Amino acid sequence: MKAVILARVSSREQEETGYSLPAQEKLLKDYAARKQFQIVKVFSASESASGAKQRKVFCDMMKFVEKKGIPHLLCEKVDRMTRNLKDAVIVNDWLESNPERQIHFVKQNLIIHKNAKSDEKFRWDIEIVLAKKYISNLSEEVKKGQKEKLAQGWLPQKPPLGYKTIGEKGHKIHVIDDGVAPLIREAFELYATGQRSLKTLGEAMFEKGLRSRSGRMIPKSRLADILNDPFYIRKNRFNGQITPGEQERLISDDLFNNVQEILRRKHNPKYRKHCPVFKGLVVCEGCNGRVTWETQKGHWYGHCNTRNCPSRLYVRQEKFEEQVLPLLDRIAIKNSSLAEVIQRGMRESYMDQVAYRESSLEQIEEHRMRVQKRKDTMYEDRLEGRISLERWQLEDKKADALLAEIDEQRGKIRKAETDYRDLGANVVELARKSRRIYESKKRKPQERHLLFSLVFSSLSLNADRLTPTYSPAFATLEEFAQIWNKKFEPIQNTAISGAVYELEAFDKAIKAKESSEPRKDFRTSKNPRHSVRFSHSAEESGALLRR
């Protein structure tokens, strides 16, 4: 007689205590040999399979025995066959439709069929109810464990990319994965610039080495989930609720919030196969409209597409480059020794603010220590029974929120210090290498576009003549680069000390000029100043310099 075997392990503990799939299959095959059953097929579901996968195995088995007309099912125990009333009804209907059909529960010495005795059917019904109760109790215990894990500040599941799990069972925590975390942080920083779509960001991070846990490129949907996950700012999101976390912070709240605004905006950057370098940067002087770009025979042409515009001449991109590239040379400090002195001076210029920032950090640290001490005291009071559980939970939650706010404030001060120190040095270095960066064959059109958007605040087109306007930082640098280059050009191997002396002289001249000349850049309705973004300038310029 033909028979089918069903083996199932629902937990790792069961597999480790002798309930493994091979052990079940051996038991059932030995039983089949004694009963002279011919095993047609073995259906099995491991502990790693999801609930949906295990149910699929069950449904596939019932369809198989129905289609092939196999009258016997072999299973270790009732709870290996079914743990819910829905599956029990399916099995019972299968038994009642043919008196020759039987289910053998080997370990329980129970055989169920249509004409089974009433006490055997009663045992079958009781075992189903007990199995359902076991599952319900198991689900309840799992939810209690998850709730306790969240209360301790840890996510009761696998962490997102950038973190890894360490520790023994029952004491597992999440720590930063030093191999992946820098790439995740860079992905946030690149997307926060607002110039990348999810598709181009995924491709860029794949080139940098970011992979999914299966070793593949991260798809757009998964990348959006990563950018939207508050886990990276010490918050755990589980079952739609967000709770404070104990894991180490990977990014700042400001960076995370900037990314969320870009994710929620209506018009996100879209992936484009072709990207003109000057797209969105050039304005027509005749009508103040944006210059449109299109490709003809492998060349990009820019032209004003506004109706009735007096200037609608088509100009090739190479014509733009001939006029713009020499302007990159005007902002470059040609003397390398002088450039190094300027960069070092800019990095050291922020030292007058260090004392104030250190004082602020000391005050914040003292405040944090007081809050932490109060939190520990409240915990000791709870252990001694001096306060109620509800009171302790309320005060502990307030302390955690205050500590998170203090940590965020401390991180902002430290990040502002680093950005202030690096921004000026990046501007000088980017100016020196701007033309080399643009002409490099390794550079993509998006990177050349980013370079021009940093250096120029606007580019005006009149017929085929381009009139550029430097952004404020590069405008100042261009003004004095001409003086510095002219003064230091005849000097070869200038000593650092001499350069410092000359630099101090120029600094005094700059301050004297600023104090003597009236400001002419006040914003009015007739003269609106260009709005310059400083939130990501250090990151964007640094990204161009790193490659």
VEXVEX-513232 format. One line per field, with one value per residue (C-alpha): y, z, x; residue number from 1. Coordinates in steps of 0.02 Angstrom, whole numbers, always signed. Last residue first. Layout:
<sites>
v = Y;... .
w = Z;... .
u = X;... .
i = NUM;... .
</sites>
This chain:
<sites>
v = +3029;+3111;+3291;+3281;+3204;+3337;+3474;+3394;+3360;+3534;+3616;+3513;+3636;+3791;+3819;+3991;+4099;+4227;+4403;+4489;+4660;+4740;+4672;+4711;+4611;+4712;+4678;+4851;+4858;+5016;+5006;+5058;+4911;+4777;+4857;+4865;+4683;+4629;+4730;+4651;+4478;+4523;+4569;+4409;+4310;+4398;+4348;+4169;+4156;+4213;+4082;+3946;+3982;+4015;+3881;+3996;+4175;+4256;+4195;+4244;+4421;+4387;+4227;+4312;+4461;+4358;+4234;+4381;+4416;+4235;+4178;+4307;+4254;+4071;+4090;+4201;+4092;+4153;+4239;+4184;+4280;+4166;+4235;+4135;+4247;+4316;+4174;+4202;+4078;+4083;+4044;+3971;+3863;+3740;+3717;+3701;+3557;+3470;+3471;+3397;+3261;+3225;+3218;+3077;+3102;+2964;+3054;+3196;+3366;+3429;+3372;+3444;+3609;+3613;+3557;+3722;+3783;+3619;+3636;+3814;+3773;+3615;+3712;+3835;+3696;+3584;+3683;+3746;+3571;+3493;+3621;+3608;+3418;+3434;+3558;+3457;+3296;+3376;+3436;+3262;+3182;+3304;+3268;+3080;+3101;+3200;+3066;+2930;+3030;+3054;+2867;+2826;+2946;+2864;+2685;+2724;+2799;+2650;+2526;+2612;+2704;+2658;+2472;+2452;+2401;+2552;+2671;+2598;+2631;+2809;+2836;+2774;+2895;+3038;+2998;+2994;+3164;+3240;+3164;+3234;+3409;+3400;+3343;+3486;+3612;+3540;+3542;+3726;+3769;+3670;+3764;+3933;+3889;+3816;+3973;+4064;+3904;+3921;+4008;+3856;+3762;+3919;+3950;+3773;+3793;+3961;+3892;+3742;+3857;+3965;+3814;+3753;+3918;+3916;+3966;+3924;+4041;+4114;+3942;+3892;+4044;+3976;+3824;+3928;+4009;+3860;+3748;+3844;+3826;+3639;+3629;+3684;+3842;+3851;+4032;+4077;+4257;+4380;+4270;+4267;+4094;+4032;+3884;+3966;+3859;+3734;+3601;+3436;+3336;+3154;+3191;+3311;+3312;+3430;+3560;+3699;+3865;+3927;+4086;+4260;+4329;+4404;+4360;+4173;+4075;+3933;+3815;+3699;+3577;+3635;+3462;+3379;+3216;+3073;+2908;+3001;+2937;+3052;+3177;+3183;+3294;+3275;+3287;+3150;+3068;+3237;+3289;+3121;+3143;+3313;+3237;+3101;+3228;+3339;+3191;+3145;+2980;+2812;+2820;+2677;+2556;+2587;+2628;+2742;+2677;+2694;+2597;+2527;+2346;+2386;+2547;+2566;+2738;+2770;+2883;+2741;+2640;+2780;+2684;+2794;+2791;+2602;+2577;+2685;+2576;+2421;+2492;+2550;+2382;+2350;+2275;+2093;+2004;+1913;+2029;+2175;+2257;+2423;+2417;+2594;+2542;+2477;+2643;+2737;+2619;+2630;+2819;+2827;+2725;+2813;+2979;+3093;+3282;+3318;+3334;+3228;+3076;+3085;+3107;+2964;+2848;+2903;+2849;+2680;+2661;+2704;+2575;+2427;+2369;+2444;+2350;+2455;+2358;+2269;+2170;+1988;+1940;+1806;+1697;+1750;+1913;+2003;+2063;+2172;+2350;+2446;+2358;+2347;+2250;+2072;+2063;+2107;+2285;+2335;+2475;+2372;+2408;+2343;+2177;+2167;+2192;+2061;+1936;+1966;+1945;+1781;+1719;+1756;+1670;+1516;+1514;+1520;+1385;+1272;+1301;+1250;+1091;+1054;+1077;+961;+831;+834;+805;+658;+584;+595;+513;+370;+361;+354;+209;+236;+206;+358;+342;+391;+281;+325;+247;+420;+406;+340;+453;+355;+441;+327;+326;+167;+238;+375;+551;+556;+554;+699;+799;+771;+829;+989;+1020;+998;+1126;+1256;+1205;+1251;+1158;+1025;+873;+886;+929;+762;+663;+577;+576;+446;+475;+327;+314;+382;+425;+517;+679;+677;+626;+765;+900;+862;+865;+1031;+1107;+1051;+1113;+1279;+1292;+1272;+1407;+1528;+1500;+1536;+1401;+1404;+1265;+1145;+1086;+909;+812;+638;+547;+376;+274;+95;+29;-144;-105;-140;-45;+101;+110;+112;+249;+350;+341;+379;+529;+599;+583;+660;+807;+842;+805;+743;+887;+1004;+1003;+1042;+1187;+1256;+1273;+1212;+1046;+954;+782;+721;+549;+483;+307;+174;+0 .
w = -309;-136;-200;-277;-119;-12;-114;-89;+96;+136;+32;+110;+221;+141;+4;-76;-110;-242;-185;-238;-314;-360;-211;-101;-31;+32;-71;-79;+89;+121;+96;+238;+358;+223;+142;+307;+343;+173;+190;+360;+287;+141;+263;+361;+201;+158;+326;+310;+137;+202;+339;+215;+106;-76;-189;-342;-332;-494;-476;-294;-318;-476;-406;-241;-323;-448;-311;-209;-316;-367;-184;-142;-292;-248;-78;-144;-295;-454;-587;-767;-928;-1080;-1257;-1395;-1405;-1227;-1100;-912;-793;-609;-434;-503;-415;-326;-468;-589;-490;-469;-658;-682;-556;-645;-813;-744;-704;-746;-905;-799;-881;-747;-601;-677;-702;-523;-441;-367;-335;-250;-136;-86;-60;+37;+159;+190;+222;+332;+494;+490;+449;+593;+720;+660;+680;+860;+908;+823;+908;+1080;+1044;+986;+1140;+1253;+1166;+1182;+1367;+1392;+1307;+1411;+1571;+1530;+1498;+1663;+1755;+1684;+1708;+1887;+1932;+1857;+1950;+2116;+2216;+2376;+2333;+2356;+2172;+2119;+2224;+2143;+1971;+2019;+2077;+1910;+1814;+1928;+1897;+1709;+1715;+1817;+1702;+1550;+1623;+1660;+1481;+1411;+1517;+1461;+1279;+1292;+1368;+1232;+1102;+1174;+1187;+1011;+931;+924;+853;+695;+604;+620;+478;+373;+409;+359;+196;+163;+202;+89;-52;-28;-44;-197;-291;-423;-313;-429;-444;-613;-686;-669;-772;-914;-915;-934;-1106;-1203;-1106;-1166;-1347;-1317;-1260;-1431;-1447;-1533;-1551;-1481;-1431;-1455;-1352;-1432;-1361;-1231;-1285;-1255;-1328;-1275;-1392;-1339;-1469;-1523;-1686;-1600;-1414;-1324;-1189;-1135;-1066;-920;-947;-897;-1060;-1154;-1030;-1050;-894;-883;-734;-756;-867;-894;-891;-997;-921;-1036;-966;-845;-676;-595;-458;-340;-380;-247;-94;+35;+6;+1;+166;+243;+187;+271;+431;+433;+407;+545;+664;+646;+575;+644;+824;+936;+986;+1144;+1057;+1098;+1036;+871;+841;+674;+720;+766;+735;+849;+869;+893;+740;+619;+677;+610;+444;+298;+205;+227;+168;+14;-24;-11;-137;-255;-261;-166;-283;-241;-113;-21;+129;+9;-63;-45;-133;-200;-370;-285;-193;-359;-437;-287;-284;-471;-445;-286;-376;-348;-342;-177;-83;+55;-58;-56;+133;+170;+52;+133;+303;+232;+154;+317;+410;+297;+355;+529;+569;+710;+858;+891;+1050;+1095;+1277;+1267;+1156;+1168;+1105;+939;+801;+658;+601;+438;+347;+452;+618;+629;+748;+926;+914;+1074;+1197;+1353;+1332;+1153;+1216;+1345;+1211;+1100;+1242;+1282;+1098;+1092;+1250;+1177;+1013;+1108;+1212;+1054;+972;+1124;+1135;+952;+985;+1138;+1035;+898;+1026;+1105;+938;+893;+1067;+1046;+876;+960;+1099;+967;+875;+699;+551;+451;+491;+629;+688;+855;+932;+996;+926;+758;+716;+568;+461;+364;+205;+164;+228;+93;+102;+292;+298;+175;+265;+430;+355;+287;+451;+548;+434;+483;+666;+692;+745;+610;+561;+676;+819;+793;+814;+706;+540;+410;+287;+201;+60;-90;-231;-334;-346;-167;-95;-192;-153;+33;+25;-70;+61;+205;+119;+83;+267;+315;+190;+255;+433;+382;+355;+465;+577;+428;+329;+257;+131;+90;-65;-124;+29;+0;+160;+225;+403;+474;+332;+354;+540;+497;+370;+501;+630;+502;+435;+609;+652;+484;+514;+687;+842;+948;+1068;+952;+818;+946;+1012;+836;+820;+712;+648;+522;+443;+333;+252;+109;+90;-42;+0 .
u = +1874;+1884;+1883;+1709;+1637;+1720;+1639;+1469;+1493;+1560;+1424;+1285;+1193;+1270;+1143;+1154;+1003;+1047;+1015;+855;+888;+723;+627;+776;+920;+1068;+1223;+1296;+1382;+1482;+1671;+1789;+1765;+1772;+1925;+2019;+1976;+2040;+2200;+2235;+2212;+2326;+2465;+2439;+2454;+2618;+2693;+2626;+2701;+2869;+2864;+2817;+2966;+2928;+3001;+2995;+2934;+2882;+2701;+2681;+2614;+2515;+2439;+2396;+2313;+2213;+2168;+2103;+1951;+1927;+1918;+1787;+1683;+1713;+1630;+1490;+1444;+1526;+1422;+1446;+1409;+1398;+1399;+1312;+1158;+1153;+1164;+1174;+1257;+1209;+1275;+1434;+1565;+1451;+1326;+1473;+1549;+1381;+1354;+1526;+1479;+1314;+1404;+1514;+1698;+1821;+1876;+1947;+1920;+1801;+1908;+2067;+1977;+1915;+2078;+2137;+1959;+1914;+2065;+2020;+1836;+1877;+1987;+1846;+1718;+1825;+1835;+1656;+1592;+1690;+1630;+1450;+1460;+1521;+1386;+1249;+1306;+1295;+1118;+1066;+1144;+1050;+884;+913;+954;+794;+688;+770;+740;+555;+536;+621;+505;+349;+412;+465;+295;+203;+313;+283;+415;+509;+510;+698;+717;+613;+717;+873;+799;+754;+932;+1000;+887;+938;+1121;+1090;+1004;+1145;+1278;+1188;+1183;+1369;+1400;+1296;+1390;+1557;+1500;+1453;+1622;+1709;+1608;+1654;+1838;+1839;+1770;+1936;+2012;+1906;+2045;+2158;+2073;+2072;+2256;+2299;+2206;+2288;+2462;+2433;+2376;+2531;+2644;+2549;+2566;+2430;+2283;+2139;+1989;+2041;+2079;+1897;+1851;+1956;+1838;+1680;+1700;+1767;+1648;+1496;+1551;+1579;+1397;+1339;+1234;+1063;+1006;+836;+873;+729;+611;+439;+401;+524;+631;+799;+939;+1070;+1140;+1219;+1313;+1294;+1202;+1081;+1052;+934;+951;+833;+895;+792;+693;+751;+678;+826;+962;+926;+969;+1097;+1111;+961;+1057;+1236;+1317;+1184;+1119;+1069;+1002;+893;+837;+714;+749;+600;+452;+318;+428;+415;+584;+670;+592;+640;+822;+831;+758;+892;+1032;+964;+941;+1124;+1187;+1247;+1184;+1239;+1102;+1000;+837;+690;+519;+427;+265;+204;+236;+417;+512;+663;+742;+927;+953;+998;+847;+736;+719;+664;+830;+838;+658;+692;+844;+734;+610;+748;+837;+1000;+1130;+1164;+1272;+1130;+1149;+1126;+1280;+1370;+1539;+1566;+1499;+1342;+1327;+1324;+1198;+1082;+1096;+1057;+899;+844;+858;+1006;+1025;+938;+1103;+1023;+1035;+1225;+1235;+1115;+1211;+1375;+1310;+1258;+1431;+1518;+1409;+1452;+1625;+1617;+1456;+1383;+1315;+1150;+1118;+1088;+1064;+930;+1039;+1220;+1293;+1316;+1200;+1261;+1226;+1252;+1111;+954;+943;+871;+726;+675;+746;+834;+794;+758;+572;+587;+655;+515;+383;+465;+469;+286;+242;+337;+250;+78;+120;+180;+20;-86;+19;+6;-182;-201;-100;-207;-367;-301;-247;-420;-507;-393;-413;-603;-587;-494;-625;-764;-688;-620;-737;-685;-499;-378;-234;-154;+1;+52;+227;+166;+21;-50;-182;-301;-402;-498;-664;-663;-738;-731;-540;-517;-651;-558;-394;-472;-564;-400;-316;-444;-444;-262;-106;-96;+7;+158;+39;-46;+115;+249;+156;+115;-27;-112;-240;-142;-263;-133;-234;-299;-130;-42;-171;-158;+33;+38;-79;+34;+192;+106;+59;+242;+293;+161;+218;+397;+527;+683;+615;+612;+461;+452;+348;+413;+348;+287;+335;+274;+195;+241;+179;+352;+436;+318;+362;+547;+513;+418;+557;+693;+595;+571;+755;+807;+687;+755;+650;+795;+820;+918;+782;+648;+752;+773;+584;+439;+508;+398;+392;+247;+265;+157;+92;+59;+0 .
i = 547;546;545;544;543;542;541;540;539;538;537;536;535;534;533;532;531;530;529;528;527;526;525;524;523;522;521;520;519;518;517;516;515;514;513;512;511;510;509;508;507;506;505;504;503;502;501;500;499;498;497;496;495;494;493;492;491;490;489;488;487;486;485;484;483;482;481;480;479;478;477;476;475;474;473;472;471;470;469;468;467;466;465;464;463;462;461;460;459;458;457;456;455;454;453;452;451;450;449;448;447;446;445;444;443;442;441;440;439;438;437;436;435;434;433;432;431;430;429;428;427;426;425;424;423;422;421;420;419;418;417;416;415;414;413;412;411;410;409;408;407;406;405;404;403;402;401;400;399;398;397;396;395;394;393;392;391;390;389;388;387;386;385;384;383;382;381;380;379;378;377;376;375;374;373;372;371;370;369;368;367;366;365;364;363;362;361;360;359;358;357;356;355;354;353;352;351;350;349;348;347;346;345;344;343;342;341;340;339;338;337;336;335;334;333;332;331;330;329;328;327;326;325;324;323;322;321;320;319;318;317;316;315;314;313;312;311;310;309;308;307;306;305;304;303;302;301;300;299;298;297;296;295;294;293;292;291;290;289;288;287;286;285;284;283;282;281;280;279;278;277;276;275;274;273;272;271;270;269;268;267;266;265;264;263;262;261;260;259;258;257;256;255;254;253;252;251;250;249;248;247;246;245;244;243;242;241;240;239;238;237;236;235;234;233;232;231;230;229;228;227;226;225;224;223;222;221;220;219;218;217;216;215;214;213;212;211;210;209;208;207;206;205;204;203;202;201;200;199;198;197;196;195;194;193;192;191;190;189;188;187;186;185;184;183;182;181;180;179;178;177;176;175;174;173;172;171;170;169;168;167;166;165;164;163;162;161;160;159;158;157;156;155;154;153;152;151;150;149;148;147;146;145;144;143;142;141;140;139;138;137;136;135;134;133;132;131;130;129;128;127;126;125;124;123;122;121;120;119;118;117;116;115;114;113;112;111;110;109;108;107;106;105;104;103;102;101;100;99;98;97;96;95;94;93;92;91;90;89;88;87;86;85;84;83;82;81;80;79;78;77;76;75;74;73;72;71;70;69;68;67;66;65;64;63;62;61;60;59;58;57;56;55;54;53;52;51;50;49;48;47;46;45;44;43;42;41;40;39;38;37;36;35;34;33;32;31;30;29;28;27;26;25;24;23;22;21;20;19;18;17;16;15;14;13;12;11;10;9;8;7;6;5;4;3;2;1 .
</sites>
